[in-house]
Amino acid sequence: MSGSDRSVWPPRSSGSAPAASSSRPARPSRATGSAQPARSTRPVSQRRPGTAPAAAAVRRPGPSPAPQTARRFPNPRLTGLGGGLFCGAVMLLLGYLDALLFGSSLTVYSVLFLPVCVLTAVWVRRGDLMTAPVVVPIAFAVGLVPVADQGGGIGGHLMGIVTALATEAGWLYGGTLVTALIVTVRRVRLMVRRAAARRRSG
């Protein structure tokens, strides 16, 4: 009986092998469970390209500072009196600088007179355009006060101013002519715009 019992026990150990083998297929379930996080990462990769258009949309308004830099340039509108004061003050300042730096050179003073004429003609407002050619020669004479010879008292100083006006008459007429041309062009453009506005309204 003991011998038969011993022969019966080995099949029981062999029967435990299927139990062990049946426990092995449970491992793939873990692998499938670990595969689920990999599937969850796919939508993350799909969301990344979506951020690129948003960043591009934010960067598109970048070139807008260009017009802001253009608006920083001075563009004042001077009245007739303001244009006269501006031109006279600038020419007087340039006259003192000419006397200090260039020894009262009339040529340097006359050359600096031209850009002042251009600025006065450009910056005067539309309603006072005709005043610019009038104030420019007056400003030229005012600026000659520190440049003209001061010998011989007040009479000698006045004679120096008259002499400077006579010798630099070409520059004086040239600056006045430039001012008149700019003012005329602005006046014609203003008249054309008004005529076009009347046609549209009519």
C-alpha positions in Angstrom: 0.0 0.0 0.0 2.8 2.4 0.7 4.4 1.6 -2.6 1.1 2.4 -4.4 0.7 5.6 -2.5 4.1 6.7 -3.5 3.2 6.1 -7.1 0.2 8.2 -6.7 1.9 11.3 -5.2 4.0 12.2 -8.3 0.9 12.9 -10.4 -0.1 15.5 -7.8 3.2 17.3 -8.2 2.7 17.2 -12.0 -0.8 18.6 -11.4 0.7 21.5 -9.6 2.6 22.4 -12.8 -0.5 23.4 -14.7 -1.4 25.6 -11.7 2.0 27.3 -12.0 1.6 27.6 -15.7 -1.8 29.0 -15.2 -0.4 31.7 -13.0 2.1 32.7 -15.6 -0.4 34.2 -18.1 -1.4 36.8 -15.5 1.9 38.7 -16.3 0.7 39.9 -19.7 -2.1 41.7 -17.9 0.5 43.8 -16.2 2.0 44.6 -19.5 -1.3 45.7 -20.8 -1.7 47.8 -17.7 1.6 49.4 -18.4 0.7 50.0 -22.0 -2.2 52.3 -21.0 0.1 55.2 -19.9 1.8 55.0 -23.3 -1.6 55.5 -24.9 -2.3 58.5 -22.6 0.9 60.1 -23.8 -0.3 60.2 -27.4 -2.7 63.1 -26.8 0.1 65.0 -25.2 2.1 64.8 -28.4 -1.0 65.9 -30.4 -1.4 69.0 -28.2 2.2 70.2 -28.7 1.8 71.2 -32.3 -1.3 73.1 -31.4 0.7 75.6 -29.3 2.7 76.6 -32.4 -0.1 78.6 -34.1 -0.9 80.3 -30.8 2.7 81.4 -30.5 2.7 82.5 -34.1 -0.5 84.5 -33.5 1.1 86.2 -30.6 4.2 87.1 -32.6 2.3 88.5 -35.6 1.7 92.0 -34.0 5.5 92.3 -33.6 6.1 94.6 -36.6 3.6 97.2 -35.3 6.3 99.4 -33.5 7.4 100.7 -37.0 4.6 103.2 -37.2 5.1 104.2 -33.6 8.7 105.1 -34.4 7.5 107.1 -37.4 5.1 109.2 -35.2 7.9 110.2 -32.9 9.3 112.7 -35.5 8.4 116.3 -34.6 5.5 117.7 -36.7 4.4 120.9 -35.0 1.9 123.4 -36.4 3.0 127.0 -35.8 0.8 130.0 -36.2 2.0 133.1 -38.1 3.3 134.7 -34.9 4.7 131.4 -33.6 6.5 130.8 -36.9 8.0 134.3 -36.7 9.2 133.8 -33.1 10.6 130.4 -33.9 12.5 131.6 -37.0 13.8 134.7 -35.2 14.9 132.9 -32.1 16.7 130.2 -34.0 18.5 132.7 -36.2 19.6 134.8 -33.2 20.9 131.6 -31.5 22.8 130.6 -34.7 24.2 134.2 -34.9 25.7 133.9 -31.4 27.1 130.5 -32.2 28.6 131.8 -35.4 30.2 134.7 -33.5 31.7 132.3 -30.9 32.8 129.4 -33.1 33.4 130.8 -36.5 34.4 134.5 -35.8 31.2 136.1 -37.1 31.4 134.4 -40.5 28.6 135.8 -42.7 28.9 132.8 -45.1 28.3 130.3 -42.3 25.4 132.3 -41.0 23.8 132.5 -44.5 24.2 128.8 -45.1 22.5 128.0 -41.8 19.7 130.3 -42.8 18.4 127.9 -45.5 17.4 125.0 -43.3 15.7 127.3 -40.9 13.6 128.7 -43.8 12.6 125.1 -44.8 11.5 124.2 -41.3 9.5 127.4 -41.0 7.7 126.8 -44.2 7.0 123.2 -43.4 5.9 123.7 -39.8 3.6 126.7 -40.2 0.0 125.7 -40.1 -2.3 125.8 -43.2 -4.2 128.9 -42.2 -1.0 131.0 -41.9 1.0 129.8 -44.9 1.4 133.3 -46.4 3.1 134.6 -43.3 6.2 132.4 -43.7 7.8 134.3 -46.6 7.3 137.5 -44.6 8.8 136.5 -41.3 11.9 134.8 -42.8 13.7 138.0 -44.0 12.9 139.7 -40.6 14.5 136.7 -38.8 17.5 136.9 -41.0 18.0 140.6 -40.0 17.5 139.8 -36.3 20.1 137.1 -36.4 22.7 139.5 -37.8 22.8 141.5 -34.5 25.6 139.3 -32.9 27.3 138.7 -36.2 27.6 142.3 -37.6 30.5 144.5 -36.6 30.0 146.3 -33.3 32.7 149.1 -33.8 31.7 152.7 -33.6 28.7 152.4 -31.1 25.1 152.0 -32.1 25.5 153.8 -35.4 28.4 151.6 -36.4 26.5 148.5 -35.4 23.5 149.4 -37.6 25.8 150.1 -40.5 27.3 146.7 -40.0 23.8 145.1 -40.2 23.0 147.0 -43.3 26.3 146.0 -44.9 25.7 142.4 -44.0 22.2 142.5 -45.6 23.6 144.0 -48.8 26.5 141.5 -49.1 24.4 138.5 -48.2 21.4 139.5 -50.3 21.7 136.4 -52.5 21.4 134.1 -49.5 18.5 136.2 -48.2 16.6 136.1 -51.5 17.4 132.4 -51.9 16.0 131.4 -48.5 12.9 133.6 -49.0 12.4 132.0 -52.4 12.7 128.5 -51.0 10.1 129.4 -48.3 7.7 130.8 -50.9 8.0 127.7 -53.1 7.3 125.3 -50.2 4.4 127.4 -49.1 3.0 127.6 -52.6 3.1 123.8 -53.0 1.4 123.3 -49.7 -1.3 125.9 -50.7 -1.9 124.2 -54.0 -2.3 120.8 -52.4 -4.7 122.2 -49.9 -6.8 123.7 -52.6 -6.8 120.4 -54.5 -8.0 118.5 -51.5 -10.8 121.0 -50.8 -11.9 120.7 -54.4 -11.9 116.9 -54.2 -13.9 117.0 -51.0 -16.5 119.3 -52.6 -16.9 117.0 -55.5 -17.4 114.0 -53.3 -19.9 115.8 -51.1 -21.7 117.2 -54.2 
